[in-house]
Amino acid sequence: MPVATINGSEVQVDDEGFLANPDQWNEELAEALASQIGINLTAEHWKAVRFLRDDFKQTGETPTIRRISAGTGIDIKTLFVLFPKKPAKKMAYIAGLPKPRGCV
């Protein structure tokens, strides 16, 4: 498994750069990951990211965009504004979780 240095921490990543071990994630790392893809995290971003982390702990799977919307009350259009183009993939990346099923 490849190792990347992000924000001064060495973390295991998969071939697409997603964290291989979600336990290596922390909020400082999330800020660095978001910055790498051009996102400055606001309170609304954090609401989504924290939901992803909590839901993953309960289900063992990265939630879909619909589940994130339902669980956070953030409508899907807003998620596309917060995380442009591929919101589910970007949210999972920032949250330190595996790429959601169905994402290409």
HUURSUL-V457471 format. One record per residue. RES is the residue in one letter. SS is DSSP state (H for helix, E for strand, C for the rest). NEAR is the number of other ideal C-beta (glycine too) atoms within 8 Angstrom. D_FIRST is the distance of its C-alpha to the first C-alpha in Angstrom with 2 decimals. Layout:
res->{RES/RES}
ss->{SS/SS}
near->{NEAR/NEAR}
d_first->{D_FIRST/D_FIRST}
This chain:
res->{M/P/V/A/T/I/N/G/S/E/V/Q/V/D/D/E/G/F/L/A/N/P/D/Q/W/N/E/E/L/A/E/A/L/A/S/Q/I/G/I/N/L/T/A/E/H/W/K/A/V/R/F/L/R/D/D/F/K/Q/T/G/E/T/P/T/I/R/R/I/S/A/G/T/G/I/D/I/K/T/L/F/V/L/F/P/K/K/P/A/K/K/M/A/Y/I/A/G/L/P/K/P/R/G/C/V}
ss->{C/E/E/E/E/E/C/C/E/E/E/E/E/C/C/C/C/C/E/C/C/H/H/H/C/C/H/H/H/H/H/H/H/H/H/H/C/C/C/C/C/C/H/H/H/H/H/H/H/H/H/H/H/H/H/H/H/H/H/C/C/C/C/C/H/H/H/H/H/H/H/H/C/C/C/H/H/H/H/H/H/H/C/C/C/C/H/H/H/H/H/H/H/H/H/C/C/C/C/C/C/C/C/C}
near->{6/7/8/8/7/10/7/4/8/5/13/9/12/10/4/6/7/12/12/8/7/10/4/11/11/6/5/7/14/14/10/10/12/12/9/7/9/4/11/5/10/7/5/9/13/9/10/15/13/8/12/15/13/8/12/14/6/6/7/4/7/12/13/9/12/7/9/17/12/6/9/9/5/11/7/8/6/9/15/10/6/13/13/7/6/7/12/12/10/13/15/15/12/15/13/13/12/8/9/13/6/5/9/2}
d_first->{0.00/3.82/6.59/9.91/13.34/15.44/18.97/18.47/15.69/12.17/9.91/6.37/6.60/6.42/8.12/11.27/10.57/11.21/10.25/7.97/10.51/14.01/15.45/14.10/16.44/19.93/22.72/22.37/18.79/20.24/22.94/20.62/18.54/21.94/23.33/20.65/21.91/25.53/26.31/28.37/28.14/31.56/32.77/32.49/28.84/28.17/30.14/27.80/24.57/25.95/27.07/23.61/22.26/25.29/25.28/21.64/22.56/25.53/24.26/20.53/20.30/20.18/23.89/25.51/27.52/30.71/29.69/28.80/32.18/34.04/32.43/32.96/36.11/34.61/35.74/33.42/35.20/34.51/30.79/30.82/32.62/30.33/27.09/28.41/27.62/24.68/25.31/23.29/20.10/20.92/21.92/18.73/16.72/19.11/19.19/15.46/15.47/14.02/15.90/19.25/20.28/22.36/20.85/20.34}
